[in-house]
Amino acid sequence: MEKDKLFSEWIIDHYGSPEKLAQILESGIFMLFFLEQDTFSHREVQDMAEAIRGIMAGLRE
């Protein structure tokens, strides 16, 4: 239970809401299907990668 609470707090601290994180991850999935030069900004791809990295770190703790 503690892990769930910490993960929920992490989501809110870093993304504002679970919905915002879900939007970033959804965009990330979309990006992976259509990743071509000049399709998405470098920052958009970095945001998606950071979100996935954060979730992986949270799940490993």
Backbone bond lengths (Angstrom), bond angles and torsions (degrees), N, CA, C in turn:
res aa  C-N    CA-C-N  psi(-1)  N-CA   C-N-CA  omega(-1)  CA-C   N-CA-C  phi
1 M - - - 1.444 - - 1.530 111.34 -
2 E 1.312 117.20 -41.33 1.462 121.23 179.84 1.527 111.14 -59.40
3 K 1.328 116.09 -40.16 1.465 120.65 -179.98 1.531 110.29 -62.80
4 D 1.322 116.89 -40.48 1.458 120.89 178.60 1.523 111.25 -62.98
5 K 1.322 116.69 -42.12 1.461 121.21 179.79 1.521 110.41 -65.03
6 L 1.326 116.80 -45.31 1.458 120.29 178.84 1.522 111.21 -62.38
7 F 1.322 116.50 -40.89 1.460 120.16 179.59 1.532 110.39 -65.16
8 S 1.320 117.14 -42.10 1.469 120.59 177.37 1.526 111.25 -62.33
9 E 1.329 116.99 -42.10 1.465 121.00 177.67 1.517 110.72 -64.54
10 W 1.335 116.75 -39.74 1.464 120.84 178.73 1.529 110.35 -61.29
11 I 1.324 116.04 -43.21 1.469 119.98 179.15 1.521 110.26 -59.59
12 I 1.314 116.79 -47.78 1.463 120.91 -178.69 1.519 110.93 -65.53
13 D 1.342 117.73 -42.71 1.462 121.54 179.91 1.527 112.38 -62.67
14 H 1.321 116.92 -39.54 1.462 120.19 -174.10 1.529 114.37 -93.70
15 Y 1.323 117.54 -28.59 1.462 119.83 -173.31 1.519 114.33 -126.40
16 G 1.321 118.26 -6.97 1.451 121.41 177.62 1.515 114.19 90.68
17 S 1.323 116.42 -37.58 1.465 120.28 179.18 1.529 109.31 -164.42
18 P 1.324 116.43 158.73 1.466 119.11 175.02 1.532 111.97 -60.94
19 E 1.331 116.13 -33.12 1.457 120.29 179.89 1.531 111.13 -63.70
20 K 1.339 116.75 -40.73 1.471 120.46 179.26 1.528 110.16 -65.06
21 L 1.320 117.46 -43.05 1.461 120.45 176.99 1.523 109.97 -62.25
22 A 1.322 117.65 -42.58 1.464 120.93 178.61 1.525 110.85 -60.54
23 Q 1.331 117.69 -38.71 1.462 121.33 178.05 1.528 110.88 -63.57
24 I 1.337 116.52 -43.01 1.468 120.62 179.43 1.525 110.05 -63.42
25 L 1.324 116.70 -44.75 1.460 120.13 -179.82 1.530 111.27 -66.08
26 E 1.322 116.89 -39.07 1.456 120.43 177.06 1.524 110.59 -62.14
27 S 1.331 116.46 -42.65 1.460 120.64 176.07 1.526 110.81 -62.03
28 G 1.333 115.63 -38.75 1.465 120.50 179.27 1.513 111.71 -61.82
29 I 1.309 116.97 -42.94 1.458 120.49 177.77 1.525 109.75 -62.92
30 F 1.312 116.50 -44.34 1.465 121.17 178.09 1.527 110.49 -60.42
31 M 1.335 116.52 -44.25 1.462 121.22 -179.88 1.522 111.53 -58.47
32 L 1.313 116.82 -41.43 1.463 120.07 -177.58 1.523 112.14 -63.22
33 F 1.326 117.41 -30.52 1.460 120.14 178.14 1.527 112.71 -75.77
34 F 1.319 116.46 -28.33 1.462 119.90 -172.29 1.524 113.10 -124.03
35 L 1.312 117.14 22.83 1.460 120.64 -175.42 1.528 110.39 -69.37
36 E 1.293 115.06 107.43 1.452 123.66 175.48 1.521 107.34 -137.82
37 Q 1.286 115.63 160.04 1.459 120.38 179.39 1.529 109.99 -53.71
38 D 1.316 117.18 133.65 1.462 125.32 176.17 1.525 115.05 67.13
39 T 1.353 118.18 14.61 1.457 119.99 176.20 1.520 110.50 -83.20
40 F 1.326 117.01 -44.14 1.460 123.05 178.08 1.516 108.34 -125.91
41 S 1.322 115.28 153.23 1.461 118.76 177.95 1.526 109.68 -71.90
42 H 1.306 114.24 156.61 1.464 120.48 177.23 1.528 109.76 -57.45
43 R 1.320 116.85 -39.95 1.466 121.82 -179.35 1.525 111.81 -64.45
44 E 1.332 117.67 -39.93 1.471 120.82 178.89 1.531 110.67 -61.55
45 V 1.316 116.53 -42.89 1.459 120.13 178.97 1.526 110.15 -67.05
46 Q 1.332 117.99 -40.03 1.465 121.49 177.15 1.524 111.12 -62.99
47 D 1.329 118.15 -41.95 1.466 121.59 178.59 1.523 110.94 -59.68
48 M 1.317 116.19 -43.08 1.454 120.39 178.79 1.524 110.71 -64.66
49 A 1.318 117.16 -44.51 1.462 120.83 179.89 1.530 111.03 -63.49
50 E 1.327 117.58 -40.56 1.463 121.32 178.53 1.527 111.17 -64.05
51 A 1.327 116.93 -39.52 1.464 120.17 178.97 1.527 110.75 -63.26
52 I 1.307 116.52 -45.63 1.462 120.05 179.35 1.520 110.76 -65.10
53 R 1.330 117.34 -42.14 1.470 121.23 178.10 1.521 110.54 -61.09
54 G 1.325 117.36 -42.50 1.460 121.16 179.35 1.511 112.79 -63.54
55 I 1.324 116.52 -41.48 1.455 120.04 178.10 1.520 109.91 -64.85
56 M 1.301 117.34 -43.25 1.480 119.93 178.65 1.516 110.91 -61.12
57 A 1.319 117.81 -43.27 1.470 120.68 179.41 1.521 110.47 -63.92
58 G 1.352 116.52 -42.14 1.455 120.20 179.36 1.513 112.70 -64.03
59 L 1.302 116.88 -36.88 1.450 120.73 179.68 1.527 112.68 -73.33
60 R 1.317 116.74 -26.56 1.455 120.33 -178.80 1.519 112.62 -82.15
61 E 1.310 118.32 -18.17 1.472 121.53 -177.96 1.509 111.29 -74.56
